[in-house]
């Protein structure tokens, strides 16, 4: 089975710090969570992950990573998270 590479768009990369996700978390969500249709012919999935850290002055036990992406023939392109 061929595993397609996952690439974050420039837009998605720009939000990593602001929204608190990593490329590895996005890849994990796409590879393990069920895919659902999203707007404009895109796909999405969501995965809740252990966090146990402070974010914007509050401690969270978990965080939710929800990438929106397009599956091309040779790769998966993450549009936003």
PDB file with one MODEL, atoms N, CA, C and O in Angstrom:
MODEL        1
ATOM      1  N   UNK A   1       0.834  -1.190   0.000  1.00  0.00           N
ATOM      2  CA  UNK A   1       0.000   0.000   0.000  1.00  0.00           C
ATOM      3  C   UNK A   1       0.876   1.251   0.000  1.00  0.00           C
ATOM      4  O   UNK A   1       1.803   1.363   0.802  1.00  0.00           O
ATOM      5  N   UNK A   2       0.587   2.176  -0.887  1.00  0.00           N
ATOM      6  CA  UNK A   2       1.333   3.431  -0.987  1.00  0.00           C
ATOM      7  C   UNK A   2       0.742   4.457  -0.023  1.00  0.00           C
ATOM      8  O   UNK A   2      -0.462   4.713  -0.053  1.00  0.00           O
ATOM      9  N   UNK A   3       1.568   5.038   0.818  1.00  0.00           N
ATOM     10  CA  UNK A   3       1.128   6.074   1.744  1.00  0.00           C
ATOM     11  C   UNK A   3       1.495   7.423   1.144  1.00  0.00           C
ATOM     12  O   UNK A   3       2.671   7.718   0.932  1.00  0.00           O
ATOM     13  N   UNK A   4       0.486   8.234   0.874  1.00  0.00           N
ATOM     14  CA  UNK A   4       0.729   9.541   0.268  1.00  0.00           C
ATOM     15  C   UNK A   4       1.366  10.484   1.269  1.00  0.00           C
ATOM     16  O   UNK A   4       1.000  10.484   2.444  1.00  0.00           O
ATOM     17  N   UNK A   5       2.322  11.292   0.811  1.00  0.00           N
ATOM     18  CA  UNK A   5       2.883  12.303   1.703  1.00  0.00           C
ATOM     19  C   UNK A   5       1.839  13.371   2.013  1.00  0.00           C
ATOM     20  O   UNK A   5       0.934  13.625   1.218  1.00  0.00           O
ATOM     21  N   UNK A   6       1.981  13.989   3.176  1.00  0.00           N
ATOM     22  CA  UNK A   6       1.087  15.055   3.608  1.00  0.00           C
ATOM     23  C   UNK A   6       1.876  16.351   3.638  1.00  0.00           C
ATOM     24  O   UNK A   6       2.937  16.431   4.257  1.00  0.00           O
ATOM     25  N   UNK A   7       1.343  17.377   2.955  1.00  0.00           N
ATOM     26  CA  UNK A   7       2.027  18.675   2.882  1.00  0.00           C
ATOM     27  C   UNK A   7       1.093  19.754   3.419  1.00  0.00           C
ATOM     28  O   UNK A   7      -0.071  19.835   3.026  1.00  0.00           O
ATOM     29  N   UNK A   8       1.614  20.579   4.318  1.00  0.00           N
ATOM     30  CA  UNK A   8       0.852  21.722   4.804  1.00  0.00           C
ATOM     31  C   UNK A   8       1.029  22.889   3.850  1.00  0.00           C
ATOM     32  O   UNK A   8       2.155  23.238   3.493  1.00  0.00           O
ATOM     33  N   UNK A   9      -0.081  23.497   3.433  1.00  0.00           N
ATOM     34  CA  UNK A   9      -0.004  24.687   2.590  1.00  0.00           C
ATOM     35  C   UNK A   9       0.653  25.816   3.378  1.00  0.00           C
ATOM     36  O   UNK A   9       0.777  25.740   4.601  1.00  0.00           O
ATOM     37  N   UNK A  10       1.062  26.840   2.684  1.00  0.00           N
ATOM     38  CA  UNK A  10       1.645  28.011   3.341  1.00  0.00           C
ATOM     39  C   UNK A  10       0.650  28.598   4.335  1.00  0.00           C
ATOM     40  O   UNK A  10       1.030  29.005   5.433  1.00  0.00           O
ATOM     41  N   UNK A  11      -0.615  28.643   3.953  1.00  0.00           N
ATOM     42  CA  UNK A  11      -1.662  29.153   4.842  1.00  0.00           C
ATOM     43  C   UNK A  11      -1.720  28.342   6.135  1.00  0.00           C
ATOM     44  O   UNK A  11      -1.737  28.912   7.226  1.00  0.00           O
ATOM     45  N   UNK A  12      -1.752  27.009   6.014  1.00  0.00           N
ATOM     46  CA  UNK A  12      -1.817  26.142   7.198  1.00  0.00           C
ATOM     47  C   UNK A  12      -0.574  26.302   8.058  1.00  0.00           C
ATOM     48  O   UNK A  12      -0.679  26.379   9.282  1.00  0.00           O
ATOM     49  N   UNK A  13       0.601  26.351   7.441  1.00  0.00           N
ATOM     50  CA  UNK A  13       1.847  26.532   8.195  1.00  0.00           C
ATOM     51  C   UNK A  13       1.819  27.833   8.990  1.00  0.00           C
ATOM     52  O   UNK A  13       2.308  27.886  10.118  1.00  0.00           O
ATOM     53  N   UNK A  14       1.250  28.875   8.404  1.00  0.00           N
ATOM     54  CA  UNK A  14       1.198  30.168   9.055  1.00  0.00           C
ATOM     55  C   UNK A  14       0.348  30.183  10.306  1.00  0.00           C
ATOM     56  O   UNK A  14       0.525  31.053  11.159  1.00  0.00           O
ATOM     57  N   UNK A  15      -0.571  29.241  10.436  1.00  0.00           N
ATOM     58  CA  UNK A  15      -1.442  29.188  11.604  1.00  0.00           C
ATOM     59  C   UNK A  15      -0.946  28.244  12.698  1.00  0.00           C
ATOM     60  O   UNK A  15      -1.563  28.177  13.762  1.00  0.00           O
ATOM     61  N   UNK A  16       0.130  27.523  12.477  1.00  0.00           N
ATOM     62  CA  UNK A  16       0.602  26.533  13.442  1.00  0.00           C
ATOM     63  C   UNK A  16       0.826  27.143  14.829  1.00  0.00           C
ATOM     64  O   UNK A  16       0.334  26.604  15.820  1.00  0.00           O
ATOM     65  N   UNK A  17       1.547  28.237  14.912  1.00  0.00           N
ATOM     66  CA  UNK A  17       1.808  28.860  16.207  1.00  0.00           C
ATOM     67  C   UNK A  17       0.570  29.466  16.829  1.00  0.00           C
ATOM     68  O   UNK A  17       0.341  29.344  18.033  1.00  0.00           O
ATOM     69  N   UNK A  18      -0.218  30.114  16.012  1.00  0.00           N
ATOM     70  CA  UNK A  18      -1.415  30.795  16.505  1.00  0.00           C
ATOM     71  C   UNK A  18      -2.468  29.806  17.014  1.00  0.00           C
ATOM     72  O   UNK A  18      -3.140  30.063  18.013  1.00  0.00           O
ATOM     73  N   UNK A  19      -2.602  28.687  16.324  1.00  0.00           N
ATOM     74  CA  UNK A  19      -3.640  27.717  16.689  1.00  0.00           C
ATOM     75  C   UNK A  19      -3.107  26.538  17.504  1.00  0.00           C
ATOM     76  O   UNK A  19      -3.884  25.708  17.974  1.00  0.00           O
ATOM     77  N   UNK A  20      -1.807  26.463  17.669  1.00  0.00           N
ATOM     78  CA  UNK A  20      -1.216  25.493  18.581  1.00  0.00           C
ATOM     79  C   UNK A  20      -1.199  24.054  18.116  1.00  0.00           C
ATOM     80  O   UNK A  20      -1.500  23.153  18.899  1.00  0.00           O
ATOM     81  N   UNK A  21      -0.854  23.815  16.867  1.00  0.00           N
ATOM     82  CA  UNK A  21      -0.740  22.446  16.376  1.00  0.00           C
ATOM     83  C   UNK A  21       0.637  22.254  15.744  1.00  0.00           C
ATOM     84  O   UNK A  21       1.323  23.219  15.409  1.00  0.00           O
ATOM     85  N   UNK A  22       1.022  20.996  15.590  1.00  0.00           N
ATOM     86  CA  UNK A  22       2.264  20.667  14.904  1.00  0.00           C
ATOM     87  C   UNK A  22       1.938  19.872  13.637  1.00  0.00           C
ATOM     88  O   UNK A  22       0.851  19.307  13.510  1.00  0.00           O
ATOM     89  N   UNK A  23       2.870  19.839  12.727  1.00  0.00           N
ATOM     90  CA  UNK A  23       2.698  19.049  11.503  1.00  0.00           C
ATOM     91  C   UNK A  23       2.508  17.573  11.844  1.00  0.00           C
ATOM     92  O   UNK A  23       1.730  16.880  11.188  1.00  0.00           O
ATOM     93  N   UNK A  24       3.214  17.091  12.865  1.00  0.00           N
ATOM     94  CA  UNK A  24       3.091  15.687  13.266  1.00  0.00           C
ATOM     95  C   UNK A  24       1.685  15.380  13.773  1.00  0.00           C
ATOM     96  O   UNK A  24       1.152  14.305  13.500  1.00  0.00           O
ATOM     97  N   UNK A  25       1.079  16.312  14.506  1.00  0.00           N
ATOM     98  CA  UNK A  25      -0.287  16.104  14.996  1.00  0.00           C
ATOM     99  C   UNK A  25      -1.293  16.094  13.848  1.00  0.00           C
ATOM    100  O   UNK A  25      -2.242  15.310  13.849  1.00  0.00           O
ATOM    101  N   UNK A  26      -1.076  16.966  12.873  1.00  0.00           N
ATOM    102  CA  UNK A  26      -1.951  17.001  11.704  1.00  0.00           C
ATOM    103  C   UNK A  26      -1.846  15.681  10.940  1.00  0.00           C
ATOM    104  O   UNK A  26      -2.859  15.101  10.549  1.00  0.00           O
ATOM    105  N   UNK A  27      -0.633  15.216  10.735  1.00  0.00           N
ATOM    106  CA  UNK A  27      -0.435  13.946  10.029  1.00  0.00           C
ATOM    107  C   UNK A  27      -1.087  12.798  10.788  1.00  0.00           C
ATOM    108  O   UNK A  27      -1.735  11.946  10.181  1.00  0.00           O
ATOM    109  N   UNK A  28      -0.925  12.767  12.104  1.00  0.00           N
ATOM    110  CA  UNK A  28      -1.545  11.721  12.920  1.00  0.00           C
ATOM    111  C   UNK A  28      -3.069  11.740  12.766  1.00  0.00           C
ATOM    112  O   UNK A  28      -3.691  10.688  12.620  1.00  0.00           O
ATOM    113  N   UNK A  29      -3.663  12.923  12.800  1.00  0.00           N
ATOM    114  CA  UNK A  29      -5.117  13.036  12.651  1.00  0.00           C
ATOM    115  C   UNK A  29      -5.558  12.505  11.284  1.00  0.00           C
ATOM    116  O   UNK A  29      -6.512  11.732  11.195  1.00  0.00           O
ATOM    117  N   UNK A  30      -4.871  12.917  10.233  1.00  0.00           N
ATOM    118  CA  UNK A  30      -5.255  12.488   8.883  1.00  0.00           C
ATOM    119  C   UNK A  30      -5.083  10.979   8.710  1.00  0.00           C
ATOM    120  O   UNK A  30      -5.900  10.333   8.053  1.00  0.00           O
ATOM    121  N   UNK A  31      -4.048  10.428   9.282  1.00  0.00           N
ATOM    122  CA  UNK A  31      -3.775   8.988   9.102  1.00  0.00           C
ATOM    123  C   UNK A  31      -4.667   8.102   9.975  1.00  0.00           C
ATOM    124  O   UNK A  31      -4.855   6.929   9.653  1.00  0.00           O
ATOM    125  N   UNK A  32      -5.226   8.637  11.080  1.00  0.00           N
ATOM    126  CA  UNK A  32      -5.940   7.761  12.013  1.00  0.00           C
ATOM    127  C   UNK A  32      -7.410   8.110  12.252  1.00  0.00           C
ATOM    128  O   UNK A  32      -8.162   7.248  12.705  1.00  0.00           O
ATOM    129  N   UNK A  33      -7.848   9.332  11.968  1.00  0.00           N
ATOM    130  CA  UNK A  33      -9.244   9.724  12.220  1.00  0.00           C
ATOM    131  C   UNK A  33     -10.077   9.536  10.951  1.00  0.00           C
ATOM    132  O   UNK A  33      -9.553   9.626   9.841  1.00  0.00           O
ATOM    133  N   UNK A  34     -11.365   9.276  11.118  1.00  0.00           N
ATOM    134  CA  UNK A  34     -12.239   9.128   9.936  1.00  0.00           C
ATOM    135  C   UNK A  34     -12.353  10.436   9.161  1.00  0.00           C
ATOM    136  O   UNK A  34     -12.432  11.516   9.747  1.00  0.00           O
ATOM    137  N   UNK A  35     -12.361  10.323   7.847  1.00  0.00           N
ATOM    138  CA  UNK A  35     -12.504  11.489   6.969  1.00  0.00           C
ATOM    139  C   UNK A  35     -13.970  11.750   6.702  1.00  0.00           C
ATOM    140  O   UNK A  35     -14.774  10.823   6.601  1.00  0.00           O
ATOM    141  N   UNK A  36     -14.312  13.033   6.588  1.00  0.00           N
ATOM    142  CA  UNK A  36     -15.678  13.453   6.266  1.00  0.00           C
ATOM    143  C   UNK A  36     -15.619  14.541   5.205  1.00  0.00           C
ATOM    144  O   UNK A  36     -14.613  15.241   5.094  1.00  0.00           O
ATOM    145  N   UNK A  37     -16.681  14.691   4.428  1.00  0.00           N
ATOM    146  CA  UNK A  37     -16.705  15.778   3.445  1.00  0.00           C
ATOM    147  C   UNK A  37     -16.695  17.144   4.138  1.00  0.00           C
ATOM    148  O   UNK A  37     -17.241  17.305   5.229  1.00  0.00           O
ATOM    149  N   UNK A  38     -16.069  18.115   3.487  1.00  0.00           N
ATOM    150  CA  UNK A  38     -16.039  19.501   3.955  1.00  0.00           C
ATOM    151  C   UNK A  38     -16.494  20.390   2.801  1.00  0.00           C
ATOM    152  O   UNK A  38     -16.757  19.904   1.701  1.00  0.00           O
ATOM    153  N   UNK A  39     -16.583  21.679   3.055  1.00  0.00           N
ATOM    154  CA  UNK A  39     -16.995  22.623   2.013  1.00  0.00           C
ATOM    155  C   UNK A  39     -16.036  22.617   0.829  1.00  0.00           C
ATOM    156  O   UNK A  39     -14.867  22.255   0.968  1.00  0.00           O
ATOM    157  N   UNK A  40     -16.524  23.011  -0.306  1.00  0.00           N
ATOM    158  CA  UNK A  40     -15.751  23.216  -1.531  1.00  0.00           C
ATOM    159  C   UNK A  40     -15.026  21.951  -2.007  1.00  0.00           C
ATOM    160  O   UNK A  40     -13.934  22.028  -2.569  1.00  0.00           O
ATOM    161  N   UNK A  41     -15.646  20.790  -1.775  1.00  0.00           N
ATOM    162  CA  UNK A  41     -15.071  19.535  -2.243  1.00  0.00           C
ATOM    163  C   UNK A  41     -13.860  19.059  -1.459  1.00  0.00           C
ATOM    164  O   UNK A  41     -13.158  18.142  -1.886  1.00  0.00           O
ATOM    165  N   UNK A  42     -13.622  19.666  -0.342  1.00  0.00           N
ATOM    166  CA  UNK A  42     -12.483  19.274   0.499  1.00  0.00           C
ATOM    167  C   UNK A  42     -12.900  18.179   1.467  1.00  0.00           C
ATOM    168  O   UNK A  42     -14.068  17.793   1.530  1.00  0.00           O
ATOM    169  N   UNK A  43     -11.922  17.688   2.220  1.00  0.00           N
ATOM    170  CA  UNK A  43     -12.157  16.685   3.249  1.00  0.00           C
ATOM    171  C   UNK A  43     -11.711  17.243   4.591  1.00  0.00           C
ATOM    172  O   UNK A  43     -10.922  18.186   4.649  1.00  0.00           O
ATOM    173  N   UNK A  44     -12.222  16.654   5.672  1.00  0.00           N
ATOM    174  CA  UNK A  44     -11.781  17.042   7.002  1.00  0.00           C
ATOM    175  C   UNK A  44     -11.817  15.835   7.920  1.00  0.00           C
ATOM    176  O   UNK A  44     -12.467  14.830   7.629  1.00  0.00           O
ATOM    177  N   UNK A  45     -11.119  15.949   9.018  1.00  0.00           N
ATOM    178  CA  UNK A  45     -11.166  14.951  10.064  1.00  0.00           C
ATOM    179  C   UNK A  45     -10.878  15.678  11.371  1.00  0.00           C
ATOM    180  O   UNK A  45     -10.463  16.837  11.363  1.00  0.00           O
ATOM    181  N   UNK A  46     -11.091  15.014  12.467  1.00  0.00           N
ATOM    182  CA  UNK A  46     -10.816  15.632  13.769  1.00  0.00           C
ATOM    183  C   UNK A  46     -10.318  14.564  14.728  1.00  0.00           C
ATOM    184  O   UNK A  46     -10.801  13.432  14.727  1.00  0.00           O
ATOM    185  N   UNK A  47      -9.350  14.942  15.540  1.00  0.00           N
ATOM    186  CA  UNK A  47      -8.814  14.017  16.538  1.00  0.00           C
ATOM    187  C   UNK A  47      -8.517  14.782  17.821  1.00  0.00           C
ATOM    188  O   UNK A  47      -7.882  15.837  17.805  1.00  0.00           O
ATOM    189  N   UNK A  48      -8.987  14.232  18.920  1.00  0.00           N
ATOM    190  CA  UNK A  48      -8.695  14.803  20.230  1.00  0.00           C
ATOM    191  C   UNK A  48      -7.420  14.140  20.749  1.00  0.00           C
ATOM    192  O   UNK A  48      -7.289  12.917  20.720  1.00  0.00           O
ATOM    193  N   UNK A  49      -6.490  14.957  21.222  1.00  0.00           N
ATOM    194  CA  UNK A  49      -5.194  14.462  21.669  1.00  0.00           C
ATOM    195  C   UNK A  49      -4.908  14.929  23.086  1.00  0.00           C
ATOM    196  O   UNK A  49      -5.374  15.986  23.512  1.00  0.00           O
ATOM    197  N   UNK A  50      -4.140  14.134  23.807  1.00  0.00           N
ATOM    198  CA  UNK A  50      -3.706  14.550  25.147  1.00  0.00           C
ATOM    199  C   UNK A  50      -2.859  15.803  25.023  1.00  0.00           C
ATOM    200  O   UNK A  50      -2.053  15.939  24.103  1.00  0.00           O
ATOM    201  N   UNK A  51      -3.052  16.707  25.954  1.00  0.00           N
ATOM    202  CA  UNK A  51      -2.303  17.959  25.911  1.00  0.00           C
ATOM    203  C   UNK A  51      -1.688  18.269  27.270  1.00  0.00           C
ATOM    204  O   UNK A  51      -0.466  18.369  27.380  1.00  0.00           O
ATOM    205  N   UNK A  52      -2.514  18.423  28.312  1.00  0.00           N
ATOM    206  CA  UNK A  52      -2.037  18.682  29.676  1.00  0.00           C
ATOM    207  C   UNK A  52      -1.026  19.815  29.748  1.00  0.00           C
ATOM    208  O   UNK A  52       0.003  19.706  30.414  1.00  0.00           O
ATOM    209  N   UNK A  53      -1.335  20.907  29.050  1.00  0.00           N
ATOM    210  CA  UNK A  53      -0.456  22.073  29.056  1.00  0.00           C
ATOM    211  C   UNK A  53      -1.290  23.341  29.086  1.00  0.00           C
ATOM    212  O   UNK A  53      -2.506  23.318  28.902  1.00  0.00           O
ATOM    213  N   UNK A  54      -0.600  24.444  29.324  1.00  0.00           N
ATOM    214  CA  UNK A  54      -1.267  25.730  29.325  1.00  0.00           C
ATOM    215  C   UNK A  54      -1.337  26.291  27.913  1.00  0.00           C
ATOM    216  O   UNK A  54      -0.385  26.187  27.138  1.00  0.00           O
ATOM    217  N   UNK A  55      -2.481  26.886  27.593  1.00  0.00           N
ATOM    218  CA  UNK A  55      -2.676  27.554  26.308  1.00  0.00           C
ATOM    219  C   UNK A  55      -3.485  28.812  26.593  1.00  0.00           C
ATOM    220  O   UNK A  55      -4.596  28.736  27.118  1.00  0.00           O
ATOM    221  N   UNK A  56      -2.934  29.958  26.250  1.00  0.00           N
ATOM    222  CA  UNK A  56      -3.600  31.250  26.469  1.00  0.00           C
ATOM    223  C   UNK A  56      -4.078  31.425  27.907  1.00  0.00           C
ATOM    224  O   UNK A  56      -5.196  31.880  28.147  1.00  0.00           O
ATOM    225  N   UNK A  57      -3.222  31.061  28.861  1.00  0.00           N
ATOM    226  CA  UNK A  57      -3.514  31.283  30.269  1.00  0.00           C
ATOM    227  C   UNK A  57      -4.395  30.250  30.940  1.00  0.00           C
ATOM    228  O   UNK A  57      -4.785  30.434  32.093  1.00  0.00           O
ATOM    229  N   UNK A  58      -4.715  29.179  30.254  1.00  0.00           N
ATOM    230  CA  UNK A  58      -5.564  28.129  30.828  1.00  0.00           C
ATOM    231  C   UNK A  58      -4.961  26.763  30.510  1.00  0.00           C
ATOM    232  O   UNK A  58      -4.426  26.552  29.422  1.00  0.00           O
ATOM    233  N   UNK A  59      -5.051  25.839  31.465  1.00  0.00           N
ATOM    234  CA  UNK A  59      -4.512  24.491  31.271  1.00  0.00           C
ATOM    235  C   UNK A  59      -5.606  23.601  30.672  1.00  0.00           C
ATOM    236  O   UNK A  59      -6.739  23.568  31.154  1.00  0.00           O
ATOM    237  N   UNK A  60      -5.238  22.889  29.620  1.00  0.00           N
ATOM    238  CA  UNK A  60      -6.169  21.981  28.941  1.00  0.00           C
ATOM    239  C   UNK A  60      -5.639  20.558  29.016  1.00  0.00           C
ATOM    240  O   UNK A  60      -4.449  20.320  28.809  1.00  0.00           O
ATOM    241  N   UNK A  61      -6.522  19.614  29.311  1.00  0.00           N
ATOM    242  CA  UNK A  61      -6.142  18.200  29.347  1.00  0.00           C
ATOM    243  C   UNK A  61      -5.997  17.638  27.935  1.00  0.00           C
ATOM    244  O   UNK A  61      -5.156  16.773  27.692  1.00  0.00           O
ATOM    245  N   UNK A  62      -6.816  18.129  27.005  1.00  0.00           N
ATOM    246  CA  UNK A  62      -6.779  17.652  25.631  1.00  0.00           C
ATOM    247  C   UNK A  62      -6.839  18.839  24.671  1.00  0.00           C
ATOM    248  O   UNK A  62      -7.153  19.966  25.057  1.00  0.00           O
ATOM    249  N   UNK A  63      -6.532  18.550  23.429  1.00  0.00           N
ATOM    250  CA  UNK A  63      -6.748  19.539  22.373  1.00  0.00           C
ATOM    251  C   UNK A  63      -7.292  18.802  21.159  1.00  0.00           C
ATOM    252  O   UNK A  63      -7.075  17.603  20.985  1.00  0.00           O
ATOM    253  N   UNK A  64      -7.997  19.545  20.334  1.00  0.00           N
ATOM    254  CA  UNK A  64      -8.617  18.960  19.145  1.00  0.00           C
ATOM    255  C   UNK A  64      -7.904  19.500  17.913  1.00  0.00           C
ATOM    256  O   UNK A  64      -7.791  20.711  17.718  1.00  0.00           O
ATOM    257  N   UNK A  65      -7.428  18.578  17.091  1.00  0.00           N
ATOM    258  CA  UNK A  65      -6.769  18.944  15.838  1.00  0.00           C
ATOM    259  C   UNK A  65      -7.727  18.569  14.711  1.00  0.00           C
ATOM    260  O   UNK A  65      -8.124  17.411  14.581  1.00  0.00           O
ATOM    261  N   UNK A  66      -8.098  19.571  13.889  1.00  0.00           N
ATOM    262  CA  UNK A  66      -9.091  19.350  12.836  1.00  0.00           C
ATOM    263  C   UNK A  66      -8.596  19.918  11.504  1.00  0.00           C
ATOM    264  O   UNK A  66      -8.913  21.055  11.154  1.00  0.00           O
ATOM    265  N   UNK A  67      -7.823  19.129  10.771  1.00  0.00           N
ATOM    266  CA  UNK A  67      -7.345  19.595   9.468  1.00  0.00           C
ATOM    267  C   UNK A  67      -8.419  19.523   8.380  1.00  0.00           C
ATOM    268  O   UNK A  67      -9.271  18.636   8.380  1.00  0.00           O
ATOM    269  N   UNK A  68      -8.351  20.473   7.465  1.00  0.00           N
ATOM    270  CA  UNK A  68      -9.174  20.483   6.249  1.00  0.00           C
ATOM    271  C   UNK A  68      -8.178  20.323   5.108  1.00  0.00           C
ATOM    272  O   UNK A  68      -7.187  21.050   5.046  1.00  0.00           O
ATOM    273  N   UNK A  69      -8.429  19.382   4.207  1.00  0.00           N
ATOM    274  CA  UNK A  69      -7.410  19.016   3.232  1.00  0.00           C
ATOM    275  C   UNK A  69      -8.015  18.564   1.914  1.00  0.00           C
ATOM    276  O   UNK A  69      -9.221  18.348   1.798  1.00  0.00           O
ATOM    277  N   UNK A  70      -7.138  18.426   0.921  1.00  0.00           N
ATOM    278  CA  UNK A  70      -7.507  17.937  -0.407  1.00  0.00           C
ATOM    279  C   UNK A  70      -6.623  16.733  -0.706  1.00  0.00           C
ATOM    280  O   UNK A  70      -5.409  16.774  -0.509  1.00  0.00           O
ATOM    281  N   UNK A  71      -7.244  15.670  -1.180  1.00  0.00           N
ATOM    282  CA  UNK A  71      -6.464  14.488  -1.564  1.00  0.00           C
ATOM    283  C   UNK A  71      -6.214  14.540  -3.063  1.00  0.00           C
ATOM    284  O   UNK A  71      -7.143  14.405  -3.860  1.00  0.00           O
ATOM    285  N   UNK A  72      -4.970  14.733  -3.441  1.00  0.00           N
ATOM    286  CA  UNK A  72      -4.556  14.718  -4.854  1.00  0.00           C
ATOM    287  C   UNK A  72      -4.066  13.311  -5.181  1.00  0.00           C
ATOM    288  O   UNK A  72      -3.997  12.448  -4.306  1.00  0.00           O
ATOM    289  N   UNK A  73      -3.731  13.093  -6.439  1.00  0.00           N
ATOM    290  CA  UNK A  73      -3.245  11.765  -6.852  1.00  0.00           C
ATOM    291  C   UNK A  73      -1.970  11.344  -6.141  1.00  0.00           C
ATOM    292  O   UNK A  73      -1.785  10.170  -5.820  1.00  0.00           O
ATOM    293  N   UNK A  74      -1.087  12.316  -5.896  1.00  0.00           N
ATOM    294  CA  UNK A  74       0.229  11.978  -5.366  1.00  0.00           C
ATOM    295  C   UNK A  74       0.528  12.508  -3.972  1.00  0.00           C
ATOM    296  O   UNK A  74       1.598  12.229  -3.430  1.00  0.00           O
ATOM    297  N   UNK A  75      -0.404  13.276  -3.369  1.00  0.00           N
ATOM    298  CA  UNK A  75      -0.172  13.816  -2.033  1.00  0.00           C
ATOM    299  C   UNK A  75      -1.484  14.290  -1.425  1.00  0.00           C
ATOM    300  O   UNK A  75      -2.505  14.386  -2.106  1.00  0.00           O
ATOM    301  N   UNK A  76      -1.437  14.581  -0.134  1.00  0.00           N
ATOM    302  CA  UNK A  76      -2.546  15.187   0.583  1.00  0.00           C
ATOM    303  C   UNK A  76      -2.077  16.587   0.973  1.00  0.00           C
ATOM    304  O   UNK A  76      -1.038  16.744   1.614  1.00  0.00           O
ATOM    305  N   UNK A  77      -2.847  17.599   0.582  1.00  0.00           N
ATOM    306  CA  UNK A  77      -2.476  18.977   0.864  1.00  0.00           C
ATOM    307  C   UNK A  77      -3.428  19.523   1.922  1.00  0.00           C
ATOM    308  O   UNK A  77      -4.642  19.558   1.724  1.00  0.00           O
ATOM    309  N   UNK A  78      -2.860  19.947   3.049  1.00  0.00           N
ATOM    310  CA  UNK A  78      -3.646  20.520   4.140  1.00  0.00           C
ATOM    311  C   UNK A  78      -3.863  21.991   3.851  1.00  0.00           C
ATOM    312  O   UNK A  78      -2.912  22.762   3.730  1.00  0.00           O
ATOM    313  N   UNK A  79      -5.138  22.372   3.740  1.00  0.00           N
ATOM    314  CA  UNK A  79      -5.501  23.738   3.405  1.00  0.00           C
ATOM    315  C   UNK A  79      -5.483  24.606   4.652  1.00  0.00           C
ATOM    316  O   UNK A  79      -4.935  25.709   4.635  1.00  0.00           O
ATOM    317  N   UNK A  80      -6.077  24.116   5.734  1.00  0.00           N
ATOM    318  CA  UNK A  80      -6.120  24.850   6.995  1.00  0.00           C
ATOM    319  C   UNK A  80      -6.320  23.870   8.135  1.00  0.00           C
ATOM    320  O   UNK A  80      -6.678  22.713   7.912  1.00  0.00           O
ATOM    321  N   UNK A  81      -6.089  24.328   9.350  1.00  0.00           N
ATOM    322  CA  UNK A  81      -6.258  23.492  10.551  1.00  0.00           C
ATOM    323  C   UNK A  81      -6.989  24.318  11.582  1.00  0.00           C
ATOM    324  O   UNK A  81      -7.252  23.837  12.684  1.00  0.00           O
TER     325      UNK A  81
ENDMDL
END
